[in-house]
């Protein structure tokens, strides 16, 4: 179970990294600006999560159930 959990986390992190690179490219972010872009874009993501119509606790519980993670 732990191996599967670690593999799933690595997979998701890789997907997120790829999405952030794509998002930065679309925003004309340079390689030198990328770390700063990440730091500031997190604030936008937090806002989007908080504005979602389904409460975060409910969404987390659904994901835990889907992946059978505790």
GUZABA-742348 format. One record per atom (N, C-alpha, C, O): residue number from 1; residue in three letters; atom name; y negated, z negated, x. Coordinates in Angstrom, 3 decimals, always signed. Layout:
{k=NUM | r=ala | a=CA | y=Y | z=Z | x=X};
...
***
This chain:
{k=1 | r=unk | a=N | y=+1.197 | z=+0.000 | x=+0.830};
{k=1 | r=unk | a=CA | y=+0.000 | z=+0.000 | x=+0.000};
{k=1 | r=unk | a=C | y=-1.257 | z=+0.000 | x=+0.872};
{k=1 | r=unk | a=O | y=-2.196 | z=+0.749 | x=+0.601};
{k=2 | r=unk | a=N | y=-1.283 | z=-0.838 | x=+1.920};
{k=2 | r=unk | a=CA | y=-2.464 | z=-0.887 | x=+2.785};
{k=2 | r=unk | a=C | y=-2.684 | z=+0.438 | x=+3.498};
{k=2 | r=unk | a=O | y=-3.825 | z=+0.867 | x=+3.665};
{k=3 | r=unk | a=N | y=-1.609 | z=+1.089 | x=+3.921};
{k=3 | r=unk | a=CA | y=-1.749 | z=+2.385 | x=+4.580};
{k=3 | r=unk | a=C | y=-2.345 | z=+3.390 | x=+3.614};
{k=3 | r=unk | a=O | y=-3.240 | z=+4.151 | x=+3.982};
{k=4 | r=unk | a=N | y=-1.857 | z=+3.398 | x=+2.383};
{k=4 | r=unk | a=CA | y=-2.391 | z=+4.308 | x=+1.370};
{k=4 | r=unk | a=C | y=-3.858 | z=+4.003 | x=+1.084};
{k=4 | r=unk | a=O | y=-4.672 | z=+4.914 | x=+0.927};
{k=5 | r=unk | a=N | y=-4.185 | z=+2.729 | x=+1.020};
{k=5 | r=unk | a=CA | y=-5.569 | z=+2.328 | x=+0.770};
{k=5 | r=unk | a=C | y=-6.468 | z=+2.809 | x=+1.904};
{k=5 | r=unk | a=O | y=-7.539 | z=+3.366 | x=+1.663};
{k=6 | r=unk | a=N | y=-6.029 | z=+2.590 | x=+3.139};
{k=6 | r=unk | a=CA | y=-6.825 | z=+3.008 | x=+4.293};
{k=6 | r=unk | a=C | y=-6.972 | z=+4.525 | x=+4.329};
{k=6 | r=unk | a=O | y=-8.047 | z=+5.042 | x=+4.633};
{k=7 | r=unk | a=N | y=-5.898 | z=+5.229 | x=+4.022};
{k=7 | r=unk | a=CA | y=-5.951 | z=+6.694 | x=+4.010};
{k=7 | r=unk | a=C | y=-6.904 | z=+7.186 | x=+2.932};
{k=7 | r=unk | a=O | y=-7.661 | z=+8.130 | x=+3.159};
{k=8 | r=unk | a=N | y=-6.876 | z=+6.561 | x=+1.768};
{k=8 | r=unk | a=CA | y=-7.770 | z=+6.961 | x=+0.675};
{k=8 | r=unk | a=C | y=-9.218 | z=+6.683 | x=+1.064};
{k=8 | r=unk | a=O | y=-10.095 | z=+7.499 | x=+0.781};
{k=9 | r=unk | a=N | y=-9.483 | z=+5.559 | x=+1.699};
{k=9 | r=unk | a=CA | y=-10.848 | z=+5.247 | x=+2.119};
{k=9 | r=unk | a=C | y=-11.337 | z=+6.244 | x=+3.158};
{k=9 | r=unk | a=O | y=-12.491 | z=+6.668 | x=+3.104};
{k=10 | r=unk | a=N | y=-10.480 | z=+6.628 | x=+4.110};
{k=10 | r=unk | a=CA | y=-10.860 | z=+7.639 | x=+5.104};
{k=10 | r=unk | a=C | y=-11.141 | z=+8.982 | x=+4.428};
{k=10 | r=unk | a=O | y=-12.101 | z=+9.671 | x=+4.772};
{k=11 | r=unk | a=N | y=-10.303 | z=+9.338 | x=+3.474};
{k=11 | r=unk | a=CA | y=-10.494 | z=+10.595 | x=+2.743};
{k=11 | r=unk | a=C | y=-11.840 | z=+10.600 | x=+2.016};
{k=11 | r=unk | a=O | y=-12.594 | z=+11.569 | x=+2.104};
{k=12 | r=unk | a=N | y=-12.132 | z=+9.526 | x=+1.308};
{k=12 | r=unk | a=CA | y=-13.400 | z=+9.442 | x=+0.580};
{k=12 | r=unk | a=C | y=-14.596 | z=+9.436 | x=+1.526};
{k=12 | r=unk | a=O | y=-15.611 | z=+10.073 | x=+1.245};
{k=13 | r=unk | a=N | y=-14.482 | z=+8.721 | x=+2.647};
{k=13 | r=unk | a=CA | y=-15.568 | z=+8.707 | x=+3.626};
{k=13 | r=unk | a=C | y=-15.816 | z=+10.098 | x=+4.197};
{k=13 | r=unk | a=O | y=-16.964 | z=+10.496 | x=+4.396};
{k=14 | r=unk | a=N | y=-14.752 | z=+10.829 | x=+4.456};
{k=14 | r=unk | a=CA | y=-14.899 | z=+12.200 | x=+4.956};
{k=14 | r=unk | a=C | y=-15.586 | z=+13.094 | x=+3.926};
{k=14 | r=unk | a=O | y=-16.441 | z=+13.910 | x=+4.271};
{k=15 | r=unk | a=N | y=-15.209 | z=+12.932 | x=+2.671};
{k=15 | r=unk | a=CA | y=-15.836 | z=+13.716 | x=+1.608};
{k=15 | r=unk | a=C | y=-17.323 | z=+13.370 | x=+1.487};
{k=15 | r=unk | a=O | y=-18.167 | z=+14.256 | x=+1.351};
{k=16 | r=unk | a=N | y=-17.631 | z=+12.074 | x=+1.539};
{k=16 | r=unk | a=CA | y=-19.030 | z=+11.646 | x=+1.464};
{k=16 | r=unk | a=C | y=-19.837 | z=+12.198 | x=+2.636};
{k=16 | r=unk | a=O | y=-20.961 | z=+12.666 | x=+2.456};
{k=17 | r=unk | a=N | y=-19.264 | z=+12.142 | x=+3.829};
{k=17 | r=unk | a=CA | y=-19.963 | z=+12.656 | x=+5.010};
{k=17 | r=unk | a=C | y=-20.270 | z=+14.136 | x=+4.838};
{k=17 | r=unk | a=O | y=-21.378 | z=+14.583 | x=+5.135};
{k=18 | r=unk | a=N | y=-19.300 | z=+14.889 | x=+4.364};
{k=18 | r=unk | a=CA | y=-19.514 | z=+16.309 | x=+4.136};
{k=18 | r=unk | a=C | y=-20.581 | z=+16.577 | x=+3.097};
{k=18 | r=unk | a=O | y=-21.401 | z=+17.481 | x=+3.261};
{k=19 | r=unk | a=N | y=-20.573 | z=+15.793 | x=+2.025};
{k=19 | r=unk | a=CA | y=-21.593 | z=+15.949 | x=+0.987};
{k=19 | r=unk | a=C | y=-22.984 | z=+15.610 | x=+1.522};
{k=19 | r=unk | a=O | y=-23.957 | z=+16.291 | x=+1.199};
{k=20 | r=unk | a=N | y=-23.079 | z=+14.562 | x=+2.336};
{k=20 | r=unk | a=CA | y=-24.373 | z=+14.200 | x=+2.907};
{k=20 | r=unk | a=C | y=-24.885 | z=+15.271 | x=+3.868};
{k=20 | r=unk | a=O | y=-26.082 | z=+15.556 | x=+3.894};
{k=21 | r=unk | a=N | y=-24.003 | z=+15.857 | x=+4.646};
{k=21 | r=unk | a=CA | y=-24.419 | z=+16.943 | x=+5.542};
{k=21 | r=unk | a=C | y=-24.932 | z=+18.121 | x=+4.712};
{k=21 | r=unk | a=O | y=-25.973 | z=+18.700 | x=+5.026};
{k=22 | r=unk | a=N | y=-24.209 | z=+18.469 | x=+3.667};
{k=22 | r=unk | a=CA | y=-24.644 | z=+19.567 | x=+2.797};
{k=22 | r=unk | a=C | y=-25.973 | z=+19.244 | x=+2.139};
{k=22 | r=unk | a=O | y=-26.861 | z=+20.094 | x=+2.079};
{k=23 | r=unk | a=N | y=-26.115 | z=+18.026 | x=+1.647};
{k=23 | r=unk | a=CA | y=-27.368 | z=+17.616 | x=+0.986};
{k=23 | r=unk | a=C | y=-28.523 | z=+17.658 | x=+1.975};
{k=23 | r=unk | a=O | y=-29.619 | z=+18.097 | x=+1.627};
{k=24 | r=unk | a=N | y=-28.297 | z=+17.215 | x=+3.183};
{k=24 | r=unk | a=CA | y=-29.335 | z=+17.246 | x=+4.212};
{k=24 | r=unk | a=C | y=-29.714 | z=+18.683 | x=+4.551};
{k=24 | r=unk | a=O | y=-30.893 | z=+18.996 | x=+4.714};
{k=25 | r=unk | a=N | y=-28.725 | z=+19.546 | x=+4.656};
{k=25 | r=unk | a=CA | y=-28.996 | z=+20.958 | x=+4.974};
{k=25 | r=unk | a=C | y=-29.849 | z=+21.602 | x=+3.893};
{k=25 | r=unk | a=O | y=-30.784 | z=+22.344 | x=+4.195};
{k=26 | r=unk | a=N | y=-29.534 | z=+21.322 | x=+2.639};
{k=26 | r=unk | a=CA | y=-30.301 | z=+21.873 | x=+1.518};
{k=26 | r=unk | a=C | y=-31.743 | z=+21.364 | x=+1.556};
{k=26 | r=unk | a=O | y=-32.667 | z=+22.051 | x=+1.120};
{k=27 | r=unk | a=N | y=-31.920 | z=+20.158 | x=+2.081};
{k=27 | r=unk | a=CA | y=-33.251 | z=+19.545 | x=+2.174};
{k=27 | r=unk | a=C | y=-33.962 | z=+19.891 | x=+3.474};
{k=27 | r=unk | a=O | y=-35.023 | z=+19.340 | x=+3.767};
{k=28 | r=unk | a=N | y=-33.386 | z=+20.800 | x=+4.258};
{k=28 | r=unk | a=CA | y=-33.962 | z=+21.212 | x=+5.542};
{k=28 | r=unk | a=C | y=-34.119 | z=+20.061 | x=+6.525};
{k=28 | r=unk | a=O | y=-35.083 | z=+20.016 | x=+7.289};
{k=29 | r=unk | a=N | y=-33.178 | z=+19.138 | x=+6.506};
{k=29 | r=unk | a=CA | y=-33.181 | z=+18.014 | x=+7.435};
{k=29 | r=unk | a=C | y=-32.586 | z=+18.494 | x=+8.762};
{k=29 | r=unk | a=O | y=-31.559 | z=+19.173 | x=+8.777};
{k=30 | r=unk | a=N | y=-33.226 | z=+18.144 | x=+9.859};
{k=30 | r=unk | a=CA | y=-32.701 | z=+18.492 | x=+11.175};
{k=30 | r=unk | a=C | y=-31.683 | z=+17.444 | x=+11.621};
{k=30 | r=unk | a=O | y=-31.578 | z=+16.369 | x=+11.030};
{k=31 | r=unk | a=N | y=-30.943 | z=+17.774 | x=+12.668};
{k=31 | r=unk | a=CA | y=-29.967 | z=+16.829 | x=+13.212};
{k=31 | r=unk | a=C | y=-30.652 | z=+15.543 | x=+13.670};
{k=31 | r=unk | a=O | y=-30.100 | z=+14.454 | x=+13.513};
{k=32 | r=unk | a=N | y=-31.853 | z=+15.668 | x=+14.235};
{k=32 | r=unk | a=CA | y=-32.595 | z=+14.493 | x=+14.698};
{k=32 | r=unk | a=C | y=-33.050 | z=+13.609 | x=+13.538};
{k=32 | r=unk | a=O | y=-33.236 | z=+12.406 | x=+13.716};
{k=33 | r=unk | a=N | y=-33.228 | z=+14.183 | x=+12.373};
{k=33 | r=unk | a=CA | y=-33.713 | z=+13.444 | x=+11.203};
{k=33 | r=unk | a=C | y=-32.582 | z=+12.911 | x=+10.325};
{k=33 | r=unk | a=O | y=-32.827 | z=+12.176 | x=+9.368};
{k=34 | r=unk | a=N | y=-31.351 | z=+13.282 | x=+10.652};
{k=34 | r=unk | a=CA | y=-30.230 | z=+12.989 | x=+9.752};
{k=34 | r=unk | a=C | y=-30.032 | z=+11.496 | x=+9.493};
{k=34 | r=unk | a=O | y=-29.870 | z=+11.100 | x=+8.339};
{k=35 | r=unk | a=N | y=-30.041 | z=+10.658 | x=+10.528};
{k=35 | r=unk | a=CA | y=-29.835 | z=+9.217 | x=+10.319};
{k=35 | r=unk | a=C | y=-30.911 | z=+8.629 | x=+9.418};
{k=35 | r=unk | a=O | y=-30.614 | z=+7.818 | x=+8.541};
{k=36 | r=unk | a=N | y=-32.137 | z=+9.028 | x=+9.626};
{k=36 | r=unk | a=CA | y=-33.236 | z=+8.556 | x=+8.784};
{k=36 | r=unk | a=C | y=-33.046 | z=+9.034 | x=+7.341};
{k=36 | r=unk | a=O | y=-33.286 | z=+8.285 | x=+6.394};
{k=37 | r=unk | a=N | y=-32.615 | z=+10.278 | x=+7.189};
{k=37 | r=unk | a=CA | y=-32.333 | z=+10.821 | x=+5.857};
{k=37 | r=unk | a=C | y=-31.291 | z=+9.961 | x=+5.147};
{k=37 | r=unk | a=O | y=-31.466 | z=+9.614 | x=+3.979};
{k=38 | r=unk | a=N | y=-30.209 | z=+9.617 | x=+5.845};
{k=38 | r=unk | a=CA | y=-29.164 | z=+8.791 | x=+5.240};
{k=38 | r=unk | a=C | y=-29.714 | z=+7.449 | x=+4.782};
{k=38 | r=unk | a=O | y=-29.455 | z=+7.015 | x=+3.659};
{k=39 | r=unk | a=N | y=-30.461 | z=+6.803 | x=+5.640};
{k=39 | r=unk | a=CA | y=-31.005 | z=+5.485 | x=+5.311};
{k=39 | r=unk | a=C | y=-31.875 | z=+5.531 | x=+4.055};
{k=39 | r=unk | a=O | y=-31.797 | z=+4.637 | x=+3.212};
{k=40 | r=unk | a=N | y=-32.689 | z=+6.552 | x=+3.930};
{k=40 | r=unk | a=CA | y=-33.595 | z=+6.625 | x=+2.784};
{k=40 | r=unk | a=C | y=-32.936 | z=+7.178 | x=+1.536};
{k=40 | r=unk | a=O | y=-33.358 | z=+6.869 | x=+0.422};
{k=41 | r=unk | a=N | y=-31.916 | z=+7.982 | x=+1.708};
{k=41 | r=unk | a=CA | y=-31.262 | z=+8.559 | x=+0.540};
{k=41 | r=unk | a=C | y=-30.402 | z=+7.534 | x=-0.193};
{k=41 | r=unk | a=O | y=-30.143 | z=+7.687 | x=-1.387};
{k=42 | r=unk | a=N | y=-29.963 | z=+6.506 | x=+0.497};
{k=42 | r=unk | a=CA | y=-29.178 | z=+5.447 | x=-0.135};
{k=42 | r=unk | a=C | y=-29.968 | z=+4.833 | x=-1.293};
{k=42 | r=unk | a=O | y=-29.390 | z=+4.514 | x=-2.332};
{k=43 | r=unk | a=N | y=-31.264 | z=+4.666 | x=-1.126};
{k=43 | r=unk | a=CA | y=-32.099 | z=+4.108 | x=-2.191};
{k=43 | r=unk | a=C | y=-32.019 | z=+4.968 | x=-3.447};
{k=43 | r=unk | a=O | y=-31.944 | z=+4.435 | x=-4.554};
{k=44 | r=unk | a=N | y=-32.033 | z=+6.276 | x=-3.295};
{k=44 | r=unk | a=CA | y=-31.924 | z=+7.180 | x=-4.444};
{k=44 | r=unk | a=C | y=-30.557 | z=+7.042 | x=-5.103};
{k=44 | r=unk | a=O | y=-30.451 | z=+7.071 | x=-6.329};
{k=45 | r=unk | a=N | y=-29.517 | z=+6.893 | x=-4.300};
{k=45 | r=unk | a=CA | y=-28.178 | z=+6.739 | x=-4.856};
{k=45 | r=unk | a=C | y=-28.040 | z=+5.434 | x=-5.636};
{k=45 | r=unk | a=O | y=-27.426 | z=+5.411 | x=-6.703};
{k=46 | r=unk | a=N | y=-28.598 | z=+4.365 | x=-5.119};
{k=46 | r=unk | a=CA | y=-28.563 | z=+3.082 | x=-5.823};
{k=46 | r=unk | a=C | y=-29.264 | z=+3.216 | x=-7.175};
{k=46 | r=unk | a=O | y=-28.780 | z=+2.698 | x=-8.181};
{k=47 | r=unk | a=N | y=-30.376 | z=+3.894 | x=-7.198};
{k=47 | r=unk | a=CA | y=-31.111 | z=+4.099 | x=-8.446};
{k=47 | r=unk | a=C | y=-30.260 | z=+4.896 | x=-9.444};
{k=47 | r=unk | a=O | y=-30.212 | z=+4.559 | x=-10.627};
{k=48 | r=unk | a=N | y=-29.598 | z=+5.942 | x=-8.972};
{k=48 | r=unk | a=CA | y=-28.749 | z=+6.756 | x=-9.848};
{k=48 | r=unk | a=C | y=-27.591 | z=+5.921 | x=-10.410};
{k=48 | r=unk | a=O | y=-27.270 | z=+6.015 | x=-11.594};
{k=49 | r=unk | a=N | y=-26.973 | z=+5.110 | x=-9.560};
{k=49 | r=unk | a=CA | y=-25.882 | z=+4.246 | x=-10.018};
{k=49 | r=unk | a=C | y=-26.389 | z=+3.278 | x=-11.082};
{k=49 | r=unk | a=O | y=-25.733 | z=+3.073 | x=-12.104};
{k=50 | r=unk | a=N | y=-27.544 | z=+2.690 | x=-10.846};
{k=50 | r=unk | a=CA | y=-28.098 | z=+1.716 | x=-11.786};
{k=50 | r=unk | a=C | y=-28.542 | z=+2.343 | x=-13.103};
{k=50 | r=unk | a=O | y=-28.548 | z=+1.672 | x=-14.135};
{k=51 | r=unk | a=N | y=-28.914 | z=+3.623 | x=-13.079};
{k=51 | r=unk | a=CA | y=-29.364 | z=+4.302 | x=-14.291};
{k=51 | r=unk | a=C | y=-28.214 | z=+4.860 | x=-15.122};
{k=51 | r=unk | a=O | y=-28.436 | z=+5.318 | x=-16.243};
{k=52 | r=unk | a=N | y=-27.002 | z=+4.830 | x=-14.601};
{k=52 | r=unk | a=CA | y=-25.843 | z=+5.366 | x=-15.312};
{k=52 | r=unk | a=C | y=-25.652 | z=+4.598 | x=-16.621};
{k=52 | r=unk | a=O | y=-25.902 | z=+3.394 | x=-16.678};
{k=53 | r=unk | a=N | y=-25.213 | z=+5.289 | x=-17.662};
{k=53 | r=unk | a=CA | y=-25.079 | z=+4.656 | x=-18.987};
{k=53 | r=unk | a=C | y=-23.927 | z=+3.659 | x=-19.060};
{k=53 | r=unk | a=O | y=-23.960 | z=+2.750 | x=-19.890};
{k=54 | r=unk | a=N | y=-22.923 | z=+3.804 | x=-18.223};
{k=54 | r=unk | a=CA | y=-21.813 | z=+2.855 | x=-18.194};
{k=54 | r=unk | a=C | y=-22.090 | z=+1.810 | x=-17.126};
{k=54 | r=unk | a=O | y=-22.388 | z=+2.156 | x=-15.983};
{k=55 | r=unk | a=N | y=-21.994 | z=+0.521 | x=-17.489};
{k=55 | r=unk | a=CA | y=-22.249 | z=-0.534 | x=-16.499};
{k=55 | r=unk | a=C | y=-21.361 | z=-0.383 | x=-15.262};
{k=55 | r=unk | a=O | y=-20.208 | z=+0.038 | x=-15.353};
{k=56 | r=unk | a=N | y=-21.920 | z=-0.732 | x=-14.121};
{k=56 | r=unk | a=CA | y=-21.215 | z=-0.593 | x=-12.852};
{k=56 | r=unk | a=C | y=-19.911 | z=-1.374 | x=-12.846};
{k=56 | r=unk | a=O | y=-18.898 | z=-0.868 | x=-12.362};
{k=57 | r=unk | a=N | y=-19.911 | z=-2.588 | x=-13.368};
{k=57 | r=unk | a=CA | y=-18.691 | z=-3.402 | x=-13.375};
{k=57 | r=unk | a=C | y=-17.565 | z=-2.686 | x=-14.118};
{k=57 | r=unk | a=O | y=-16.410 | z=-2.733 | x=-13.693};
{k=58 | r=unk | a=N | y=-17.895 | z=-2.033 | x=-15.207};
{k=58 | r=unk | a=CA | y=-16.895 | z=-1.285 | x=-15.972};
{k=58 | r=unk | a=C | y=-16.383 | z=-0.083 | x=-15.168};
{k=58 | r=unk | a=O | y=-15.186 | z=+0.207 | x=-15.173};
{k=59 | r=unk | a=N | y=-17.275 | z=+0.597 | x=-14.495};
{k=59 | r=unk | a=CA | y=-16.891 | z=+1.752 | x=-13.692};
{k=59 | r=unk | a=C | y=-16.016 | z=+1.340 | x=-12.513};
{k=59 | r=unk | a=O | y=-15.051 | z=+2.026 | x=-12.177};
{k=60 | r=unk | a=N | y=-16.363 | z=+0.201 | x=-11.880};
{k=60 | r=unk | a=CA | y=-15.550 | z=-0.303 | x=-10.775};
{k=60 | r=unk | a=C | y=-14.151 | z=-0.679 | x=-11.259};
{k=60 | r=unk | a=O | y=-13.160 | z=-0.368 | x=-10.599};
{k=61 | r=unk | a=N | y=-14.070 | z=-1.341 | x=-12.404};
{k=61 | r=unk | a=CA | y=-12.772 | z=-1.740 | x=-12.954};
{k=61 | r=unk | a=C | y=-11.925 | z=-0.513 | x=-13.259};
{k=61 | r=unk | a=O | y=-10.721 | z=-0.516 | x=-13.002};
{k=62 | r=unk | a=N | y=-12.526 | z=+0.517 | x=-13.793};
{k=62 | r=unk | a=CA | y=-11.791 | z=+1.745 | x=-14.107};
{k=62 | r=unk | a=C | y=-11.247 | z=+2.382 | x=-12.823};
{k=62 | r=unk | a=O | y=-10.101 | z=+2.830 | x=-12.787};
{k=63 | r=unk | a=N | y=-12.067 | z=+2.420 | x=-11.779};
{k=63 | r=unk | a=CA | y=-11.623 | z=+2.992 | x=-10.505};
{k=63 | r=unk | a=C | y=-10.508 | z=+2.173 | x=-9.881};
{k=63 | r=unk | a=O | y=-9.539 | z=+2.721 | x=-9.355};
{k=64 | r=unk | a=N | y=-10.655 | z=+0.849 | x=-9.945};
{k=64 | r=unk | a=CA | y=-9.588 | z=-0.009 | x=-9.402};
{k=64 | r=unk | a=C | y=-8.272 | z=+0.268 | x=-10.112};
{k=64 | r=unk | a=O | y=-7.218 | z=+0.340 | x=-9.480};
{k=65 | r=unk | a=N | y=-8.340 | z=+0.421 | x=-11.422};
{k=65 | r=unk | a=CA | y=-7.133 | z=+0.697 | x=-12.197};
{k=65 | r=unk | a=C | y=-6.543 | z=+2.050 | x=-11.869};
{k=65 | r=unk | a=O | y=-5.323 | z=+2.205 | x=-11.810};
{k=66 | r=unk | a=N | y=-7.400 | z=+3.026 | x=-11.658};
{k=66 | r=unk | a=CA | y=-6.945 | z=+4.378 | x=-11.351};
{k=66 | r=unk | a=C | y=-6.189 | z=+4.425 | x=-10.034};
{k=66 | r=unk | a=O | y=-5.155 | z=+5.084 | x=-9.927};
{k=67 | r=unk | a=N | y=-6.701 | z=+3.735 | x=-9.046};
{k=67 | r=unk | a=CA | y=-6.096 | z=+3.748 | x=-7.718};
{k=67 | r=unk | a=C | y=-5.190 | z=+2.550 | x=-7.473};
{k=67 | r=unk | a=O | y=-4.619 | z=+2.399 | x=-6.393};
{k=68 | r=unk | a=N | y=-5.066 | z=+1.712 | x=-8.476};
{k=68 | r=unk | a=CA | y=-4.226 | z=+0.511 | x=-8.376};
{k=68 | r=unk | a=C | y=-4.578 | z=-0.314 | x=-7.143};
{k=68 | r=unk | a=O | y=-3.705 | z=-0.768 | x=-6.403};
{k=69 | r=unk | a=N | y=-5.861 | z=-0.490 | x=-6.949};
{k=69 | r=unk | a=CA | y=-6.336 | z=-1.303 | x=-5.830};
{k=69 | r=unk | a=C | y=-6.720 | z=-2.677 | x=-6.359};
{k=69 | r=unk | a=O | y=-7.167 | z=-2.804 | x=-7.499};
{k=70 | r=unk | a=N | y=-6.552 | z=-3.674 | x=-5.560};
{k=70 | r=unk | a=CA | y=-6.952 | z=-5.011 | x=-5.999};
{k=70 | r=unk | a=C | y=-8.143 | z=-5.493 | x=-5.221};
{k=70 | r=unk | a=O | y=-8.624 | z=-6.603 | x=-5.452};
***
